[in-house]
Amino acid sequence: MIRLATSFAAATIVLLGLPAVAHAATFTVNATGAGYDGVCDANCTLRDAIDVANKSPGADTIVLGPAAYGAVQDWCNGGKRLDCGSMVITDDVTIQGAGAYITSVLIPENLIVASRIFEVNGDFTKPRVKVTLTNLAVRHGGGAQIAGGGMSMQHAEVTLRNVSFDGNVGSTGAALAVGNDSLLTMEHSSIINSHSYNGGAIDNAGQTVRLTNVTLSKNTSDSAIGGAIVNTNGAVFLNHVTAVRNLPGTLHSASGASSSQAVFQIKNSVLVATGNTNCTGMQFAGGVHLFQATYSAESGGSCGYGVDPAAASHNKWQIPAATLANASLVSSTWETPIPFHALPAGSPAVDGAEPATAATDDIRHKARPVDGNADGSALPDMGALEAQPTQTIAPQPRIIPQVRLTK
């Protein structure tokens, strides 16, 4: 009877043309090179695993170990082929590393290759493709004519958790280019050392970007805009973000004079820039203030926090940079794989966040709130880091995994 029922159900699916049930699969990458044969077997590269996952129905998982994985081969210089150029993702997938400190996907620095690392392309006739990256670093991708050197996305929902983008290059969106009809969520992560030729470690031309417990540091642009985030469309939500030493500035709204579609909503965050350059571009459009902040602090006064009298009591601006966050990054360690900026003693960011909208932990996954200034009251801090009153965090030497690529 069981066989008859099963056969009848299978026949019914075929006869009625019902869609087959999608079964997720897990693919383990066991080769660190960038070669490609389209099979995930005893010699399965990340490029192989992505291609197989694209063809496998369901939300698959790709598992990476504690190693450095090559993104392209030394003879490849751009283009779009299965064995060359950016690794294109077209189906739902999670790429899971062993930790941003010990797992990296990269183009080795000794390769003179211009190529994006990840490219997420959804089919506009279907729901957005959903991609998650966790516990890894994306390093040294891109080139002068490439938007999104670390990753670009179209018609996609991308989630990044415990991910560090380091040293990526691009025409704009050096680390991340958020394209048409795309949503980006980034948590407990960092973007550092990006170099953009036309503005922005992140370029948002999509719908929504949400950053929580994120470090944006030492990202530079050759143009007059950037260098952390350029918003040309949609809303960018920052909560517990620490942005330090981004040049020539931090946030840029490229909204048109009559368009209010490039809005920044800033909560519980710390922005530190050289000069008065934290917020540049359009300040008002269509009657809307494009830099909307609550319980945040910035050096200078360019974000215009003071235009709203109701915000004056809990926003801090025109504060010397040295009193907000330490200029130097605390390097990655085994305990804390994502780089962050510590808060100096007496910083107005300590205990300065809004309890109602504060995250429940910080960039290191340590609980919020704690009594960071030992005044007997536990309140959350602005920025990505929650200060620990009894703990001194000293910079540690940053160890990069040795790059040994196999074919």
C-alpha positions as CSV (number, residue, x, y, z in Angstrom):
1,M,0.0,0.0,0.0
2,I,2.8,2.4,0.8
3,R,4.4,1.7,-2.6
4,L,1.1,2.3,-4.4
5,A,0.4,5.5,-2.5
6,T,3.9,6.8,-3.3
7,S,3.6,5.8,-6.9
8,F,0.2,7.5,-7.2
9,A,1.5,10.7,-5.6
10,A,4.5,10.8,-8.0
11,A,2.3,10.1,-11.0
12,T,-0.1,12.9,-9.8
13,I,2.8,15.4,-9.7
14,V,3.9,14.4,-13.2
15,L,0.4,14.4,-14.7
16,L,-0.7,17.7,-13.1
17,G,2.6,19.4,-13.9
18,L,3.2,20.3,-10.2
19,P,6.6,21.7,-9.4
20,A,9.0,19.2,-7.8
21,V,10.0,19.8,-4.2
22,A,13.3,21.6,-4.0
23,H,15.9,19.8,-1.7
24,A,18.7,21.9,-0.4
25,A,22.2,20.4,-0.6
26,T,25.5,21.0,1.2
27,F,28.8,21.2,-0.8
28,T,32.1,21.2,1.0
29,V,35.0,22.9,-0.8
30,N,38.2,20.9,-0.5
31,A,40.5,22.7,-3.0
32,T,41.8,26.2,-2.4
33,G,42.6,27.0,-6.0
34,A,40.4,28.8,-8.5
35,G,40.2,26.1,-11.1
36,Y,36.9,24.9,-12.6
37,D,35.6,21.7,-14.0
38,G,31.9,22.1,-13.0
39,V,32.0,19.1,-10.6
40,C,32.1,19.2,-6.8
41,D,34.0,16.0,-6.2
42,A,37.4,15.1,-4.6
43,N,38.8,18.3,-6.1
44,C,36.0,20.8,-5.5
45,T,36.9,24.5,-5.7
46,L,34.7,27.3,-4.6
47,R,34.0,28.1,-8.3
48,D,32.9,24.5,-8.8
49,A,30.7,24.6,-5.8
50,I,29.0,27.8,-6.8
51,D,28.3,26.5,-10.3
52,V,26.9,23.2,-9.0
53,A,24.8,25.1,-6.4
54,N,23.4,27.3,-9.1
55,K,22.1,24.2,-10.9
56,S,20.8,22.5,-7.7
57,P,17.2,23.4,-6.7
58,G,16.7,24.8,-3.2
59,A,18.7,27.0,-0.8
60,D,22.1,25.2,-0.8
61,T,25.0,25.6,1.6
62,I,28.7,25.8,0.6
63,V,31.2,25.1,3.4
64,L,34.7,26.6,3.5
65,G,37.4,25.6,5.9
66,P,40.1,27.7,7.6
67,A,42.1,28.6,4.5
68,A,42.6,31.2,1.8
69,Y,40.6,30.4,-1.3
70,G,41.6,31.8,-4.7
71,A,38.9,33.6,-6.6
72,V,40.5,33.7,-10.1
73,Q,43.4,32.0,-11.9
74,D,46.5,33.9,-12.8
75,W,45.7,33.9,-16.6
76,C,42.3,35.3,-16.1
77,N,41.7,39.1,-16.5
78,G,38.0,39.9,-16.2
79,G,35.3,38.6,-18.6
80,K,32.4,36.3,-17.8
81,R,33.1,32.7,-18.2
82,L,32.5,29.8,-15.9
83,D,36.3,29.3,-15.5
84,C,37.3,33.0,-15.4
85,G,36.1,36.3,-14.0
86,S,33.7,36.9,-11.1
87,M,32.0,34.0,-9.5
88,V,28.4,34.4,-10.5
89,I,25.6,33.3,-8.1
90,T,22.1,32.9,-9.6
91,D,20.4,30.7,-7.0
92,D,19.7,30.8,-3.3
93,V,22.9,29.9,-1.3
94,T,24.7,30.3,2.0
95,I,28.5,30.4,1.8
96,Q,29.8,29.6,5.3
97,G,33.4,30.0,6.4
98,A,35.2,29.1,9.6
99,G,35.8,32.7,10.7
100,A,36.7,36.0,9.1
101,Y,40.1,35.7,10.7
102,I,41.0,32.4,9.2
103,T,38.8,32.0,6.1
104,S,39.3,34.3,3.1
105,V,38.2,34.4,-0.5
106,L,40.7,36.5,-2.4
107,I,42.7,37.5,-5.4
108,P,46.3,37.1,-4.3
109,E,48.2,40.4,-4.2
110,N,50.9,39.1,-6.5
111,L,48.4,38.5,-9.3
112,I,47.9,41.4,-11.7
113,V,44.3,40.6,-12.4
114,A,41.2,42.9,-12.6
115,S,38.2,40.9,-11.6
116,R,35.2,41.2,-9.2
117,I,35.0,38.3,-6.7
118,F,31.3,37.7,-6.3
119,E,28.5,38.7,-8.6
120,V,24.9,38.0,-7.5
121,N,22.4,38.1,-10.4
122,G,18.8,37.4,-9.8
123,D,16.3,36.5,-12.5
124,F,13.8,39.4,-12.7
125,T,11.0,37.0,-13.7
126,K,11.4,35.3,-10.3
127,P,11.6,36.4,-6.7
128,R,14.9,37.9,-5.7
129,V,17.8,35.5,-5.3
130,K,18.8,35.1,-1.6
131,V,22.5,34.9,-0.7
132,T,24.1,34.8,2.7
133,L,27.9,35.0,3.5
134,T,29.0,34.2,7.0
135,N,32.3,34.0,8.9
136,L,34.8,34.9,6.1
137,A,36.8,37.7,4.5
138,V,36.6,39.0,1.0
139,R,39.9,40.5,-0.1
140,H,41.6,42.3,-3.0
141,G,38.9,42.0,-5.6
142,G,38.0,44.5,-8.4
143,G,39.7,47.0,-10.7
144,A,39.5,50.6,-11.8
145,Q,36.6,49.9,-14.2
146,I,34.7,47.4,-12.0
147,A,31.7,48.4,-9.8
148,G,31.6,46.3,-6.7
149,G,35.1,44.8,-6.5
150,G,34.2,42.5,-3.7
151,M,30.6,41.8,-4.7
152,S,27.9,43.3,-7.0
153,M,24.2,42.4,-6.8
154,Q,21.1,42.8,-9.0
155,H,17.5,41.7,-8.0
156,A,18.9,40.1,-4.9
157,E,18.6,39.9,-1.1
158,V,22.1,39.6,0.3
159,T,22.9,39.1,4.0
160,L,26.5,39.4,5.3
161,R,27.3,38.3,8.9
162,N,30.7,38.2,10.5
163,V,32.3,39.2,7.1
164,S,35.2,41.5,6.5
165,F,35.7,43.2,3.2
166,D,39.4,44.2,3.0
167,G,41.4,45.9,0.3
168,N,38.9,45.8,-2.5
169,V,39.0,48.2,-5.5
170,G,36.4,49.5,-7.8
171,S,35.1,52.3,-10.0
172,T,32.4,52.9,-7.4
173,G,31.2,50.6,-4.6
174,A,34.8,49.3,-4.2
175,A,33.6,46.6,-1.8
176,L,29.9,46.4,-2.5
177,A,27.8,47.6,-5.4
178,V,24.1,47.3,-4.5
179,G,22.3,47.4,-7.9
180,N,18.7,47.4,-9.2
181,D,16.0,46.0,-6.9
182,S,18.4,44.8,-4.3
183,L,18.5,44.6,-0.5
184,L,21.6,44.4,1.6
185,T,21.9,43.5,5.3
186,M,25.3,43.6,7.0
187,E,25.8,42.7,10.6
188,H,28.8,42.2,12.9
189,S,31.1,43.0,9.9
190,S,33.6,45.5,8.5
191,I,34.7,47.2,5.3
192,I,38.2,48.5,5.5
193,N,41.0,49.6,3.2
194,S,38.8,50.0,0.1
195,H,39.9,52.2,-2.8
196,S,37.2,53.7,-5.1
197,Y,38.0,55.7,-8.1
198,N,34.6,57.4,-8.2
199,G,33.3,57.3,-4.6
200,G,32.1,54.8,-2.0
201,A,33.2,51.6,-0.4
202,I,29.4,50.9,-0.7
203,D,27.4,52.2,-3.6
204,N,23.7,52.0,-3.2
205,A,21.6,52.2,-6.3
206,G,19.2,49.5,-5.1
207,Q,16.4,49.7,-2.5
208,T,17.6,49.3,1.1
209,V,20.9,48.9,2.8
210,R,20.9,48.1,6.6
211,L,24.2,48.1,8.6
212,T,24.2,47.0,12.2
213,N,27.4,46.7,14.3
214,V,29.6,47.5,11.4
215,T,33.1,49.1,11.1
216,L,33.8,51.4,8.1
217,S,37.4,52.4,8.2
218,K,40.2,53.7,6.0
219,N,38.2,53.6,2.8
220,T,39.3,56.1,0.2
221,S,38.0,57.7,-3.0
222,D,39.9,59.6,-5.7
223,S,36.8,61.7,-6.4
224,A,35.2,64.4,-4.2
225,I,32.5,62.0,-2.9
226,G,32.6,59.0,-0.6
227,G,34.6,57.3,0.7
228,A,32.5,55.0,2.9
229,I,28.9,55.1,1.4
230,V,27.4,56.7,-1.7
231,N,23.6,56.6,-1.8
232,T,22.1,57.3,-5.2
233,N,18.7,55.6,-4.5
234,G,16.8,54.1,-1.7
235,A,17.4,54.2,2.1
236,V,20.5,53.5,4.0
237,F,19.9,52.5,7.7
238,L,22.9,52.7,10.0
239,N,22.6,51.4,13.6
240,H,25.7,51.1,15.8
241,V,28.1,51.9,13.0
242,T,31.5,53.3,13.6
243,A,33.0,55.1,10.6
244,V,36.6,56.4,11.0
245,R,39.2,57.8,8.6
246,N,37.2,57.5,5.4
247,L,38.4,59.9,2.8
248,P,37.5,62.4,1.4
249,G,34.4,61.9,3.6
250,T,32.0,59.4,5.1
251,L,28.4,59.5,3.7
252,H,27.3,61.1,0.4
253,S,23.7,61.6,-0.8
254,A,23.5,61.8,-4.6
255,S,19.7,62.5,-4.6
256,G,18.5,64.9,-7.2
257,A,17.2,68.3,-6.0
258,S,13.6,67.3,-6.3
259,S,14.1,63.7,-5.3
260,S,14.1,62.4,-1.7
261,Q,15.1,58.9,-2.6
262,A,18.6,58.8,-1.2
263,V,18.0,59.1,2.5
264,F,20.4,58.1,5.4
265,Q,18.8,57.1,8.7
266,I,21.5,57.1,11.3
267,K,21.0,55.7,14.8
268,N,23.4,55.0,17.7
269,S,26.4,55.6,15.4
270,V,29.7,57.4,15.5
271,L,31.1,59.2,12.4
272,V,34.7,60.6,12.5
273,A,36.2,62.3,9.4
274,T,38.9,64.8,8.7
275,G,37.4,68.2,8.4
276,N,33.7,68.8,8.0
277,T,33.1,66.0,5.6
278,N,31.0,63.3,7.3
279,C,27.9,64.1,5.3
280,T,28.2,65.5,1.8
281,G,26.0,66.0,-1.3
282,M,22.4,67.0,-1.0
283,Q,21.2,67.9,2.5
284,F,17.5,68.5,1.6
285,A,15.5,67.2,-1.3
286,G,11.7,67.3,-1.9
287,G,11.3,68.9,1.5
288,V,13.1,65.9,3.2
289,H,16.3,66.1,5.3
290,L,18.5,63.4,3.7
291,F,20.6,62.8,6.8
292,Q,18.2,61.8,9.6
293,A,20.0,61.0,12.9
294,T,19.0,60.0,16.4
295,Y,21.4,59.3,19.3
296,S,24.5,59.6,17.1
297,A,27.7,61.6,17.2
298,E,29.9,63.1,14.5
299,S,33.0,65.2,14.3
300,G,32.3,68.5,12.6
301,G,28.7,69.4,11.8
302,S,28.2,68.5,8.1
303,C,25.4,66.1,8.7
304,G,23.1,68.9,9.9
305,Y,21.9,67.1,13.0
306,G,21.1,70.4,14.6
307,V,18.4,71.3,12.1
308,D,15.8,69.4,14.1
309,P,15.4,71.0,17.6
310,A,13.9,67.8,19.0
311,A,17.1,66.0,18.1
312,A,19.4,68.5,19.7
313,S,19.2,66.9,23.2
314,H,20.5,63.5,22.1
315,N,22.7,64.0,19.1
316,K,26.3,65.1,19.4
317,W,28.1,67.1,16.7
318,Q,31.1,69.3,16.3
319,I,33.0,67.1,18.7
320,P,36.7,66.7,18.3
321,A,37.4,63.4,16.6
322,A,39.8,62.2,19.2
323,T,37.1,62.2,21.9
324,L,34.7,60.0,19.9
325,A,36.7,56.9,18.8
326,N,40.3,55.8,18.7
327,A,41.9,56.5,15.3
328,S,43.6,53.2,15.0
329,L,41.9,49.9,14.3
330,V,42.2,47.2,16.9
331,S,43.5,44.3,14.8
332,S,41.7,41.0,14.3
333,T,42.2,38.3,16.9
334,W,40.9,34.8,17.3
335,E,38.4,36.0,19.8
336,T,37.4,39.1,17.8
337,P,37.7,38.3,14.0
338,I,36.2,41.6,12.8
339,P,38.3,44.8,13.2
340,F,36.8,47.6,15.3
341,H,37.6,51.0,16.8
342,A,37.7,51.2,20.6
343,L,36.1,54.1,22.5
344,P,38.4,56.2,24.6
345,A,37.8,56.9,28.2
346,G,35.3,59.8,28.6
347,S,34.0,59.5,25.0
348,P,30.4,61.0,24.7
349,A,29.6,57.8,22.8
350,V,29.8,55.7,26.0
351,D,26.3,55.2,27.4
352,G,25.1,57.5,24.7
353,A,22.9,55.2,22.6
354,E,19.1,55.0,22.8
355,P,18.0,52.0,24.8
356,A,14.8,51.5,22.8
357,T,16.6,51.1,19.5
358,A,19.9,49.7,20.6
359,A,21.1,46.3,19.5
360,T,21.4,43.5,22.1
361,D,25.1,42.9,21.4
362,D,28.1,44.6,19.8
363,I,30.4,43.8,16.8
364,R,32.2,41.2,19.0
365,H,28.8,39.5,19.9
366,K,29.3,40.8,23.5
367,A,26.1,41.7,25.3
368,R,24.7,45.3,25.4
369,P,24.3,47.2,27.5
370,V,27.1,47.3,30.1
371,D,28.1,50.1,32.4
372,G,30.9,51.3,30.2
373,N,31.9,54.3,32.3
374,A,31.4,52.7,35.7
375,D,28.8,55.3,36.8
376,G,26.4,52.7,38.2
377,S,24.1,52.8,35.2
378,A,24.2,50.3,32.4
379,L,23.3,52.1,29.1
380,P,24.2,51.1,25.5
381,D,27.1,52.9,23.7
382,M,27.0,54.6,20.3
383,G,29.0,52.8,17.6
384,A,29.8,49.2,16.9
385,L,31.7,48.5,20.1
386,E,30.3,48.3,23.6
387,A,32.9,49.5,26.0
388,Q,33.9,47.1,28.8
389,P,34.9,49.1,32.0
390,T,37.2,46.4,33.4
391,Q,38.8,45.4,30.2
392,T,41.7,47.0,28.3
393,I,41.7,45.9,24.6
394,A,45.2,46.1,23.2
395,P,46.0,45.9,19.5
396,Q,47.1,42.4,18.4
397,P,49.3,41.5,15.4
398,R,47.1,40.7,12.5
399,I,47.9,37.3,10.9
400,I,46.8,36.7,7.3
401,P,46.5,33.1,6.3
402,Q,49.2,32.0,3.9
403,V,47.9,31.8,0.3
404,R,48.7,28.4,-1.1
405,L,46.5,27.8,-4.1
406,T,46.0,24.4,-5.6
407,K,44.5,23.6,-8.9
